[in-house]
Amino acid sequence: MDLLLQNLKTFWGYTGFANFEWSYLIMIAIGIIFITLAIVKDWEPMLLVPIGFGMIIGNIPLFAGLQVGIYEEGSVLNILYQGVRQGWYPPLIFLGIGAMTDFSALIANPKLLLIGAAAQLGIFGAYMLALALGFSPAEAGAIGIIGGADGPTAIFLSSRLAPDLMGAIAVSAYSYMALVPVIQPPIMRLLTTNKERLIRMKPPRVVSATEKKIFPVVGFLLTAFIVPSGIPLLGMLFFGNLLKESGVTKRLANTASGPLIDVVTILIGVTVGASTQADQFLRGSSILIFGLGALSFIIATFGGVCFVKFFNLFLPEGKKINPLIGNAGVSAVPDAARVSLNVGREYDKNNYLLVHAMGPNVAGVIGSAVAAGMLLGFLA
């Protein structure tokens, strides 16, 4: 009987109930909220469901030494998490993004690239704010990239510059990507007049198949020579696009844009979520990072919209750009472009801005990768 009681006592010591702390329950509740928002509100379910469930997985109270926790060397979760910590997953995500993306809107109207560049103001604005709040230059650079609204880029850069903050940065970046339809519209309405919202843009010219084939090669050479440190992301982005546009690698393009990106999205979501273990995540720095992430996103939207307003001062009537597409300069493809369309149709139901908004939207993908390369170049 004594042996049985001792065994039961030992068993109890290994259970989550015996190792329970309220901080774990807080993180589990946040994970459930993420899942609920994804299912009920349809906010980025491909991201929030894996991240939310990963939060639940990572916050089951564990007895130290079981070799199942994400921070325990050699555990299954720890091995899968190396794809995040070592930066393996983000380039694979970019390969899939490239294979899914049509750069026609940008090729047809290259000046839209400037809007994508202007929206990166959020990255450097948050970088300066983080420095002012006492973060180191490397940490500030990793936090600033949240303003690009690009989860894989945020993971890639933070894994190099601030691995200890990566969980908070990654969750913040993906959270604000999901909140694009909530955060951006009020800022867009505030910064634009009714006359500006009603601007009709001419349909973009038809882009030839040859231009589409040439673009990924030329685009990669130009950006890689400027920021060689961004090659892992830029190389895979443009390579994926070449697979799509070449016309001779359809199977590879389908694999990159389908099964591959789906598998990596699952792994990156679950492991990033699981990394938010309460004792590692619930710190004052995490709250600051979330606040700075929100500010960087607001600054990015402000930068994109205001740049279009400024640019319009130099454009003749009939060639002006609708400032409502300025928000699409962030790298949340295609959700930011859909926000441009939806807000535009509130004021003119027949004004279809989506095709125009995709230009700065895909430019934002390139811009965030270039910005990450710049930060990595002078901070690493």
KEKE-3310 file (N, C-alpha, C; in steps of 0.2 Angstrom, whole numbers, plus 5000, padded with zeros to 4 digits):
npx = (5004:5010:5019:5011:5004:5015:5019:5008:5009:5021:5017:5007:5015:5020:5010:5000:4992:4999:5010:5005:5003:4996:5000:5002:4989:4984:4991:4986:4972:4974:4978:4966:4958:4964:4961:4947:4945:4950:4941:4928:4928:4935:4948:4963:4964:4973:4985:4982:4975:4985:4995:4988:4984:4996:5001:4993:4998:5011:5010:5005:5008:5023:5033:5050:5062:5056:5058:5050:5046:5046:5058:5067:5081:5083:5070:5055:5047:5057:5066:5059:5057:5069:5069:5063:5071:5084:5081:5076:5063:5057:5063:5058:5044:5044:5048:5036:5027:5032:5029:5016:5013:5008:5016:5012:5004:5014:5024:5018:5015:5028:5030:5023:5030:5037:5027:5027:5039:5038:5030:5038:5042:5037:5044:5057:5053:5048:5060:5067:5060:5060:5074:5074:5067:5076:5080:5092:5102:5102:5091:5081:5081:5076:5063:5057:5055:5042:5034:5033:5023:5025:5026:5036:5047:5050:5052:5064:5073:5073:5078:5091:5095:5089:5086:5081:5070:5061:5049:5039:5040:5037:5024:5018:5020:5012:5000:4996:4996:4985:4976:4974:4962:4956:4964:4969:4958:4952:4963:4965:4954:4954:4965:4962:4953:4936:4935:4948:4946:4938:4944:4947:4957:4966:4964:4977:4991:4992:5003:5016:5020:5034:5040:5036:5043:5056:5056:5058:5072:5079:5074:5079:5093:5095:5090:5098:5111:5110:5107:5115:5114:5100:5098:5094:5080:5075:5081:5074:5061:5060:5065:5054:5044:5049:5048:5034:5032:5039:5034:5038:5040:5029:5024:5034:5031:5018:5020:5028:5019:5008:5008:5021:5022:5011:5014:5025:5019:5011:5020:5028:5018:5013:5025:5030:5019:5020:5032:5028:5029:5024:5033:5043:5038:5029:5033:5039:5045:5039:5026:5029:5034:5023:5016:5024:5024:5011:5012:5021:5015:5004:5012:5017:5006:5002:5013:5012:5000:5001:5012:5007:4998:5006:5014:5004:5004:5012:5008:4998:4981:4970:4980:4982:4985:4974:4974:4970:4975:4987:4989:4992:5005:5011:5017:5007:5000:4986:4979:4980:4978:4965:4959:4961:4952:4940:4937:4938:4926:4916:4914:4913:4905:4908:4921:4935:4948:4957:4966:4975:4980:4987:4999:5008:5006:5013:5025:5028:5031:5044:5050:5050:5058:5070:5072:5074:5086:5094:5094:5100:5112:5119:5118:5120)
npy = (4994:5006:5008:5009:5021:5030:5029:5035:5047:5052:5051:5061:5072:5074:5079:5092:5099:5098:5106:5118:5136:5152:5161:5153:5149:5162:5163:5152:5156:5167:5161:5153:5164:5169:5158:5158:5171:5169:5159:5164:5177:5176:5181:5180:5165:5155:5158:5162:5151:5140:5147:5151:5138:5133:5141:5136:5123:5126:5130:5121:5116:5109:5096:5099:5092:5082:5082:5086:5099:5115:5122:5113:5105:5094:5089:5085:5096:5106:5103:5105:5119:5124:5127:5140:5147:5146:5152:5145:5143:5155:5159:5148:5151:5163:5158:5151:5162:5170:5161:5162:5175:5188:5200:5209:5221:5230:5230:5235:5248:5256:5266:5264:5257:5266:5269:5257:5258:5269:5265:5258:5266:5264:5254:5260:5270:5264:5258:5269:5273:5262:5262:5274:5269:5262:5249:5239:5242:5231:5224:5234:5235:5223:5223:5234:5229:5224:5233:5231:5222:5209:5193:5181:5188:5196:5185:5180:5191:5194:5182:5183:5195:5197:5184:5181:5189:5184:5177:5186:5196:5189:5184:5196:5202:5194:5195:5208:5208:5200:5209:5219:5223:5229:5239:5248:5255:5266:5275:5277:5284:5295:5302:5306:5315:5317:5320:5315:5301:5297:5297:5290:5278:5275:5260:5248:5245:5231:5218:5210:5192:5190:5201:5198:5186:5191:5200:5194:5190:5202:5210:5203:5204:5218:5221:5213:5217:5229:5226:5213:5206:5202:5192:5178:5179:5188:5181:5169:5173:5179:5169:5159:5167:5166:5153:5152:5161:5157:5147:5134:5127:5122:5112:5113:5126:5125:5116:5124:5134:5128:5114:5115:5128:5127:5117:5123:5134:5129:5123:5134:5142:5134:5132:5145:5149:5140:5144:5154:5152:5154:5158:5163:5172:5181:5196:5212:5218:5211:5217:5230:5228:5224:5236:5244:5238:5240:5254:5255:5249:5258:5269:5265:5264:5277:5283:5277:5282:5296:5298:5296:5306:5317:5314:5316:5329:5332:5326:5327:5331:5317:5308:5306:5297:5286:5290:5280:5268:5269:5262:5249:5248:5241:5224:5214:5203:5196:5205:5219:5225:5222:5229:5242:5241:5238:5250:5260:5257:5260:5273:5274:5263:5257:5259:5250:5246:5236:5230:5240:5243:5231:5233:5242:5233:5221:5227:5231:5219:5216:5227:5226:5215:5220:5231:5223:5217:5228:5232:5221:5221:5232:5230:5217)
npz = (5000:5004:4994:4983:4986:4986:4973:4967:4972:4966:4953:4953:4955:4943:4935:4926:4935:4947:4945:4942:4938:4939:4929:4918:4915:4910:4898:4891:4890:4882:4870:4867:4864:4853:4844:4844:4838:4825:4821:4823:4819:4807:4806:4799:4799:4795:4801:4815:4821:4821:4829:4841:4846:4847:4858:4868:4869:4873:4885:4895:4911:4915:4922:4926:4916:4909:4895:4885:4883:4874:4876:4881:4878:4864:4864:4855:4851:4853:4843:4832:4833:4830:4817:4817:4827:4820:4808:4797:4792:4788:4774:4767:4768:4760:4748:4744:4745:4734:4724:4723:4720:4710:4701:4692:4693:4699:4690:4679:4684:4690:4699:4710:4718:4726:4736:4743:4748:4756:4766:4774:4783:4796:4801:4804:4812:4823:4827:4831:4842:4850:4854:4861:4872:4879:4874:4866:4852:4843:4847:4846:4832:4828:4834:4827:4815:4815:4810:4797:4794:4792:4796:4794:4790:4802:4811:4805:4806:4820:4825:4822:4827:4840:4848:4861:4862:4852:4853:4858:4848:4836:4839:4840:4828:4819:4825:4823:4809:4807:4812:4802:4795:4805:4811:4801:4793:4801:4801:4788:4784:4792:4787:4774:4762:4757:4743:4739:4742:4732:4720:4704:4697:4682:4672:4674:4662:4651:4656:4648:4645:4644:4651:4664:4666:4665:4676:4690:4689:4686:4697:4708:4706:4707:4720:4728:4726:4732:4746:4751:4763:4764:4756:4759:4760:4750:4739:4739:4737:4724:4717:4719:4712:4699:4696:4695:4684:4674:4666:4663:4674:4682:4690:4701:4705:4710:4720:4729:4732:4737:4745:4752:4757:4765:4775:4781:4786:4796:4805:4808:4814:4825:4833:4836:4843:4854:4859:4868:4881:4898:4908:4901:4893:4899:4903:4906:4895:4885:4884:4881:4868:4861:4862:4855:4843:4839:4837:4827:4816:4815:4811:4799:4791:4791:4785:4772:4766:4768:4760:4747:4746:4746:4735:4725:4723:4713:4702:4687:4684:4682:4682:4695:4711:4721:4738:4746:4743:4749:4761:4758:4757:4767:4771:4772:4763:4754:4761:4766:4754:4751:4761:4756:4745:4751:4759:4749:4742:4751:4748:4735:4726:4714:4712:4710:4718:4721:4711:4709:4722:4724:4719:4727:4738:4735:4733:4746:4752:4746:4750:4764:4766:4761:4770:4781:4778:4777:4791:4797:4791:4797:4810:4815)
capx = (5000:5014:5022:5006:5004:5021:5018:5003:5012:5026:5013:5004:5020:5022:5004:5000:4989:5004:5014:5001:5003:4991:5003:5000:4982:4983:4993:4981:4967:4976:4978:4959:4956:4967:4958:4941:4945:4951:4935:4922:4929:4939:4954:4969:4964:4979:4990:4980:4973:4991:4998:4983:4984:5003:5001:4990:5003:5017:5008:5003:5013:5027:5038:5056:5066:5052:5061:5044:5045:5050:5065:5071:5086:5082:5063:5053:5046:5063:5069:5055:5058:5075:5067:5062:5077:5089:5079:5075:5057:5055:5065:5053:5038:5045:5048:5029:5024:5034:5026:5009:5012:5008:5019:5010:5002:5020:5028:5014:5016:5033:5030:5019:5036:5038:5023:5029:5045:5036:5026:5043:5043:5035:5050:5062:5050:5048:5067:5070:5056:5063:5080:5072:5064:5081:5082:5099:5101:5100:5084:5077:5080:5071:5056:5055:5053:5035:5030:5033:5018:5027:5028:5042:5053:5051:5056:5071:5077:5074:5082:5098:5097:5087:5083:5077:5063:5058:5042:5035:5041:5034:5017:5015:5019:5007:4994:4994:4994:4978:4971:4974:4956:4953:4968:4970:4953:4951:4968:4965:4948:4957:4970:4960:4947:4931:4937:4953:4944:4934:4949:4947:4963:4966:4966:4984:4992:4993:5010:5018:5023:5041:5041:5035:5049:5062:5056:5061:5079:5081:5072:5083:5099:5095:5089:5103:5117:5110:5107:5117:5112:5094:5098:5090:5073:5074:5082:5068:5055:5061:5065:5047:5041:5052:5045:5028:5031:5043:5030:5040:5041:5022:5024:5038:5028:5012:5022:5030:5013:5003:5010:5026:5020:5006:5017:5029:5015:5009:5026:5030:5013:5013:5031:5030:5014:5022:5037:5026:5029:5022:5039:5048:5034:5025:5038:5037:5047:5034:5021:5032:5035:5016:5014:5028:5022:5005:5014:5025:5010:5001:5016:5018:5000:5002:5018:5010:4994:5003:5016:5003:4995:5012:5016:4999:5005:5017:5005:4993:4974:4969:4985:4983:4984:4970:4978:4967:4980:4994:4989:4994:5012:5014:5018:5001:4997:4983:4974:4980:4975:4958:4956:4960:4946:4934:4936:4936:4919:4912:4913:4911:4904:4911:4929:4939:4955:4961:4971:4980:4983:4992:5006:5011:5006:5019:5031:5029:5035:5050:5052:5051:5064:5076:5073:5077:5093:5098:5095:5104:5119:5123:5116:5122)
capy = (5000:5012:5008:5012:5028:5033:5029:5040:5054:5053:5053:5068:5077:5075:5081:5099:5101:5099:5112:5124:5143:5157:5164:5148:5150:5168:5162:5148:5160:5171:5156:5152:5170:5169:5153:5161:5177:5166:5155:5168:5183:5174:5185:5176:5159:5151:5160:5162:5145:5137:5151:5150:5131:5132:5144:5131:5117:5128:5133:5116:5116:5103:5095:5099:5086:5077:5082:5088:5107:5118:5125:5108:5103:5088:5087:5086:5103:5110:5102:5109:5126:5126:5131:5147:5150:5146:5156:5140:5143:5161:5159:5144:5155:5168:5154:5150:5169:5172:5157:5164:5182:5191:5206:5213:5228:5234:5230:5240:5255:5255:5271:5261:5254:5271:5268:5252:5260:5274:5262:5255:5271:5261:5250:5264:5274:5259:5257:5274:5273:5256:5264:5279:5266:5258:5243:5239:5244:5225:5223:5239:5233:5217:5226:5239:5225:5222:5238:5229:5218:5203:5188:5178:5193:5197:5180:5179:5196:5193:5176:5185:5201:5197:5178:5181:5192:5182:5175:5192:5199:5185:5184:5203:5203:5190:5197:5214:5206:5198:5215:5224:5226:5233:5245:5252:5259:5272:5279:5279:5289:5301:5306:5307:5319:5314:5320:5310:5294:5296:5297:5284:5277:5272:5253:5247:5242:5224:5216:5204:5186:5191:5206:5194:5182:5195:5204:5191:5190:5209:5212:5200:5207:5225:5222:5209:5221:5234:5223:5206:5202:5200:5187:5172:5181:5190:5176:5164:5177:5180:5162:5157:5170:5164:5146:5153:5164:5154:5143:5127:5123:5123:5107:5116:5132:5122:5113:5129:5139:5124:5109:5117:5134:5125:5113:5127:5138:5125:5122:5140:5144:5130:5132:5151:5149:5136:5148:5159:5149:5160:5160:5166:5177:5186:5200:5219:5219:5209:5222:5236:5226:5224:5243:5247:5235:5244:5260:5254:5248:5264:5274:5262:5266:5284:5284:5275:5286:5303:5299:5296:5313:5321:5313:5318:5336:5333:5323:5330:5328:5311:5303:5305:5290:5287:5289:5274:5262:5269:5258:5243:5247:5236:5218:5209:5202:5202:5208:5226:5227:5221:5234:5247:5240:5239:5257:5264:5255:5263:5280:5273:5256:5255:5260:5244:5248:5231:5229:5246:5242:5225:5236:5244:5228:5217:5231:5230:5212:5217:5233:5224:5211:5225:5234:5218:5216:5234:5232:5215:5223:5237:5229:5211)
capz = (5000:5004:4987:4979:4988:4984:4965:4965:4974:4961:4947:4954:4954:4936:4932:4925:4941:4953:4943:4939:4940:4936:4923:4912:4913:4906:4891:4888:4888:4876:4865:4866:4861:4846:4840:4843:4833:4819:4819:4823:4815:4801:4805:4797:4802:4794:4806:4822:4823:4823:4834:4847:4848:4850:4865:4873:4870:4876:4892:4899:4916:4915:4927:4923:4914:4905:4888:4880:4883:4868:4878:4883:4872:4861:4864:4848:4850:4853:4837:4827:4835:4828:4811:4819:4830:4815:4802:4791:4790:4784:4767:4763:4767:4755:4742:4743:4743:4727:4719:4723:4719:4703:4701:4686:4695:4701:4684:4675:4687:4694:4704:4716:4722:4731:4741:4747:4752:4761:4772:4779:4789:4802:4804:4806:4817:4829:4829:4835:4848:4854:4856:4866:4878:4882:4870:4863:4844:4839:4850:4843:4825:4828:4836:4822:4809:4816:4806:4790:4794:4789:4801:4792:4790:4809:4814:4802:4809:4827:4826:4821:4832:4847:4849:4867:4861:4846:4854:4858:4842:4831:4840:4839:4820:4816:4828:4819:4802:4807:4813:4797:4793:4811:4813:4796:4790:4804:4800:4781:4784:4796:4783:4767:4761:4753:4736:4738:4742:4726:4714:4700:4693:4675:4673:4672:4656:4651:4656:4644:4648:4644:4657:4670:4666:4667:4682:4696:4689:4687:4703:4713:4705:4710:4727:4732:4726:4737:4753:4751:4769:4763:4750:4760:4759:4743:4734:4738:4735:4717:4714:4719:4707:4693:4695:4693:4678:4668:4662:4662:4681:4685:4696:4707:4708:4713:4727:4733:4733:4740:4751:4755:4762:4770:4780:4785:4790:4802:4809:4811:4819:4831:4837:4838:4848:4859:4862:4872:4888:4902:4912:4896:4889:4903:4905:4905:4888:4880:4884:4877:4861:4859:4861:4849:4837:4837:4835:4821:4811:4813:4807:4792:4787:4790:4780:4765:4764:4767:4754:4741:4746:4744:4728:4720:4722:4707:4697:4684:4685:4678:4684:4702:4714:4726:4744:4750:4742:4753:4767:4756:4757:4772:4768:4773:4756:4750:4766:4766:4747:4751:4765:4751:4741:4755:4761:4743:4740:4755:4746:4728:4725:4708:4712:4712:4719:4722:4706:4710:4728:4724:4717:4733:4743:4734:4734:4753:4753:4744:4755:4771:4766:4760:4776:4786:4776:4780:4798:4798:4789:4801:4817:4816)
cpx = (5004:5017:5017:5005:5009:5021:5013:5005:5017:5022:5010:5009:5022:5016:5004:4997:4994:5009:5011:5003:4998:4993:5002:4993:4980:4985:4988:4975:4968:4976:4971:4956:4958:4963:4950:4940:4946:4945:4929:4922:4932:4945:4960:4969:4970:4985:4988:4978:4980:4994:4994:4984:4991:5004:4998:4995:5009:5016:5005:5009:5016:5032:5045:5060:5062:5054:5055:5043:5049:5057:5069:5075:5084:5075:5061:5051:5052:5066:5065:5056:5064:5074:5066:5068:5083:5087:5078:5068:5055:5057:5060:5046:5039:5045:5040:5026:5026:5031:5019:5008:5012:5010:5017:5008:5008:5024:5024:5014:5021:5033:5027:5024:5037:5034:5025:5035:5043:5033:5031:5045:5041:5040:5055:5060:5050:5055:5069:5066:5059:5070:5079:5070:5069:5083:5088:5097:5099:5093:5079:5075:5075:5064:5053:5052:5045:5031:5029:5027:5019:5030:5035:5048:5055:5054:5063:5075:5078:5078:5089:5100:5095:5083:5079:5070:5059:5051:5038:5035:5036:5026:5014:5015:5013:5000:4991:4993:4987:4973:4971:4968:4953:4957:4968:4964:4952:4957:4968:4959:4950:4961:4968:4954:4942:4933:4943:4951:4940:4938:4948:4954:4962:4968:4974:4985:4993:5001:5011:5021:5031:5043:5041:5040:5055:5062:5059:5069:5082:5080:5077:5090:5100:5095:5095:5109:5116:5110:5108:5114:5104:5093:5093:5082:5071:5076:5077:5062:5055:5061:5058:5043:5043:5049:5038:5027:5035:5039:5032:5042:5034:5022:5028:5034:5022:5014:5024:5024:5008:5006:5015:5025:5015:5009:5021:5025:5013:5014:5028:5025:5013:5019:5032:5025:5017:5028:5035:5025:5028:5029:5044:5045:5031:5030:5036:5039:5042:5028:5023:5033:5028:5014:5018:5026:5016:5007:5017:5020:5006:5005:5017:5012:5000:5007:5016:5005:4997:5008:5012:5000:5000:5014:5011:5000:5009:5014:4999:4986:4973:4974:4986:4981:4979:4974:4976:4971:4986:4995:4992:5001:5015:5013:5013:4998:4992:4979:4974:4977:4968:4955:4956:4954:4940:4932:4935:4929:4914:4910:4911:4911:4907:4918:4932:4946:4960:4967:4977:4984:4988:4999:5010:5012:5012:5025:5033:5033:5042:5054:5054:5057:5071:5077:5076:5085:5097:5099:5100:5111:5122:5122:5119:5129)
cpy = (5006:5013:5011:5019:5033:5034:5035:5047:5056:5055:5060:5073:5079:5078:5089:5102:5103:5105:5118:5131:5147:5160:5159:5149:5156:5167:5157:5151:5164:5167:5154:5158:5171:5164:5156:5166:5174:5162:5159:5174:5182:5179:5180:5169:5154:5152:5160:5156:5141:5140:5150:5143:5130:5135:5139:5125:5120:5130:5128:5115:5109:5102:5095:5093:5080:5077:5082:5095:5109:5121:5119:5105:5095:5085:5088:5093:5107:5109:5105:5116:5128:5129:5138:5150:5151:5150:5151:5142:5149:5161:5154:5147:5159:5164:5153:5157:5171:5168:5159:5171:5184:5198:5211:5220:5233:5235:5236:5247:5255:5260:5269:5258:5259:5271:5263:5254:5265:5271:5259:5260:5269:5257:5254:5269:5270:5258:5262:5275:5268:5258:5269:5275:5261:5251:5244:5240:5237:5223:5228:5237:5228:5219:5230:5235:5223:5227:5236:5224:5211:5198:5184:5182:5195:5192:5179:5184:5195:5187:5177:5190:5200:5190:5178:5184:5190:5180:5181:5195:5195:5185:5191:5204:5200:5192:5204:5213:5204:5204:5220:5227:5230:5240:5250:5257:5266:5277:5282:5285:5296:5305:5308:5312:5315:5314:5316:5303:5292:5296:5290:5284:5273:5264:5252:5244:5234:5222:5210:5198:5187:5196:5202:5189:5185:5198:5200:5191:5197:5211:5209:5203:5214:5225:5218:5213:5226:5231:5215:5202:5200:5195:5181:5173:5183:5185:5171:5167:5177:5173:5159:5160:5168:5157:5147:5156:5161:5150:5136:5124:5124:5118:5110:5122:5130:5119:5119:5133:5135:5120:5112:5123:5132:5122:5118:5132:5135:5125:5129:5143:5141:5131:5139:5152:5146:5140:5153:5156:5155:5162:5164:5172:5183:5191:5207:5221:5217:5214:5228:5234:5226:5231:5246:5244:5238:5250:5260:5253:5254:5269:5272:5264:5273:5286:5283:5280:5293:5303:5299:5303:5318:5320:5315:5326:5337:5329:5327:5327:5322:5306:5302:5298:5291:5285:5282:5268:5263:5265:5251:5242:5243:5229:5212:5208:5196:5206:5216:5229:5227:5226:5241:5247:5241:5246:5261:5263:5258:5270:5279:5266:5253:5257:5254:5245:5242:5230:5234:5245:5236:5228:5237:5238:5223:5221:5231:5224:5213:5222:5230:5219:5215:5228:5229:5217:5222:5234:5226:5217:5227:5235:5222:5210)
cpz = (5000:4997:4982:4980:4985:4976:4963:4967:4969:4954:4947:4953:4947:4932:4931:4931:4946:4951:4940:4942:4936:4929:4917:4910:4909:4899:4888:4886:4882:4869:4862:4862:4854:4841:4839:4838:4826:4816:4818:4819:4808:4800:4805:4801:4801:4798:4813:4825:4826:4829:4841:4850:4851:4857:4870:4874:4874:4883:4897:4904:4916:4921:4923:4922:4911:4897:4883:4879:4877:4870:4881:4877:4870:4861:4856:4846:4849:4846:4831:4827:4832:4821:4812:4822:4825:4809:4796:4788:4785:4776:4763:4763:4761:4748:4740:4741:4736:4722:4718:4720:4712:4704:4696:4688:4696:4694:4679:4677:4692:4700:4710:4720:4728:4737:4746:4751:4757:4767:4776:4784:4796:4805:4807:4812:4823:4831:4833:4842:4853:4857:4862:4873:4881:4879:4867:4855:4841:4841:4846:4835:4824:4830:4830:4816:4809:4811:4799:4789:4791:4794:4800:4792:4798:4812:4811:4805:4816:4829:4826:4826:4839:4848:4856:4867:4856:4847:4854:4851:4836:4832:4839:4832:4817:4819:4824:4812:4802:4808:4808:4796:4799:4812:4807:4793:4794:4802:4793:4780:4787:4791:4777:4767:4757:4745:4734:4737:4735:4719:4711:4696:4687:4676:4671:4666:4657:4651:4652:4648:4649:4650:4663:4671:4668:4674:4688:4695:4690:4694:4709:4712:4708:4717:4731:4731:4731:4744:4752:4757:4769:4758:4752:4759:4752:4737:4733:4736:4727:4714:4713:4713:4700:4691:4693:4686:4672:4663:4661:4669:4685:4691:4702:4710:4712:4720:4731:4736:4737:4746:4755:4760:4767:4776:4784:4789:4796:4807:4812:4816:4825:4836:4840:4844:4855:4863:4867:4879:4893:4906:4907:4893:4893:4906:4903:4897:4883:4879:4880:4870:4858:4857:4855:4843:4834:4834:4828:4815:4809:4809:4800:4788:4786:4785:4773:4762:4763:4761:4748:4740:4744:4737:4723:4719:4715:4701:4694:4685:4680:4679:4691:4705:4720:4733:4748:4749:4746:4758:4765:4755:4762:4768:4769:4767:4757:4755:4766:4759:4747:4756:4760:4747:4745:4757:4755:4741:4745:4752:4738:4726:4719:4707:4714:4712:4720:4717:4707:4717:4729:4722:4723:4738:4741:4734:4742:4755:4752:4749:4762:4771:4765:4766:4781:4784:4778:4787:4800:4796:4793:4809:4819:4819)
residu = (MET:ASP:LEU:LEU:LEU:GLN:ASN:LEU:LYS:THR:PHE:TRP:GLY:TYR:THR:GLY:PHE:ALA:ASN:PHE:GLU:TRP:SER:TYR:LEU:ILE:MET:ILE:ALA:ILE:GLY:ILE:ILE:PHE:ILE:THR:LEU:ALA:ILE:VAL:LYS:ASP:TRP:GLU:PRO:MET:LEU:LEU:VAL:PRO:ILE:GLY:PHE:GLY:MET:ILE:ILE:GLY:ASN:ILE:PRO:LEU:PHE:ALA:GLY:LEU:GLN:VAL:GLY:ILE:TYR:GLU:GLU:GLY:SER:VAL:LEU:ASN:ILE:LEU:TYR:GLN:GLY:VAL:ARG:GLN:GLY:TRP:TYR:PRO:PRO:LEU:ILE:PHE:LEU:GLY:ILE:GLY:ALA:MET:THR:ASP:PHE:SER:ALA:LEU:ILE:ALA:ASN:PRO:LYS:LEU:LEU:LEU:ILE:GLY:ALA:ALA:ALA:GLN:LEU:GLY:ILE:PHE:GLY:ALA:TYR:MET:LEU:ALA:LEU:ALA:LEU:GLY:PHE:SER:PRO:ALA:GLU:ALA:GLY:ALA:ILE:GLY:ILE:ILE:GLY:GLY:ALA:ASP:GLY:PRO:THR:ALA:ILE:PHE:LEU:SER:SER:ARG:LEU:ALA:PRO:ASP:LEU:MET:GLY:ALA:ILE:ALA:VAL:SER:ALA:TYR:SER:TYR:MET:ALA:LEU:VAL:PRO:VAL:ILE:GLN:PRO:PRO:ILE:MET:ARG:LEU:LEU:THR:THR:ASN:LYS:GLU:ARG:LEU:ILE:ARG:MET:LYS:PRO:PRO:ARG:VAL:VAL:SER:ALA:THR:GLU:LYS:LYS:ILE:PHE:PRO:VAL:VAL:GLY:PHE:LEU:LEU:THR:ALA:PHE:ILE:VAL:PRO:SER:GLY:ILE:PRO:LEU:LEU:GLY:MET:LEU:PHE:PHE:GLY:ASN:LEU:LEU:LYS:GLU:SER:GLY:VAL:THR:LYS:ARG:LEU:ALA:ASN:THR:ALA:SER:GLY:PRO:LEU:ILE:ASP:VAL:VAL:THR:ILE:LEU:ILE:GLY:VAL:THR:VAL:GLY:ALA:SER:THR:GLN:ALA:ASP:GLN:PHE:LEU:ARG:GLY:SER:SER:ILE:LEU:ILE:PHE:GLY:LEU:GLY:ALA:LEU:SER:PHE:ILE:ILE:ALA:THR:PHE:GLY:GLY:VAL:CYS:PHE:VAL:LYS:PHE:PHE:ASN:LEU:PHE:LEU:PRO:GLU:GLY:LYS:LYS:ILE:ASN:PRO:LEU:ILE:GLY:ASN:ALA:GLY:VAL:SER:ALA:VAL:PRO:ASP:ALA:ALA:ARG:VAL:SER:LEU:ASN:VAL:GLY:ARG:GLU:TYR:ASP:LYS:ASN:ASN:TYR:LEU:LEU:VAL:HIS:ALA:MET:GLY:PRO:ASN:VAL:ALA:GLY:VAL:ILE:GLY:SER:ALA:VAL:ALA:ALA:GLY:MET:LEU:LEU:GLY:PHE:LEU:ALA)
# end
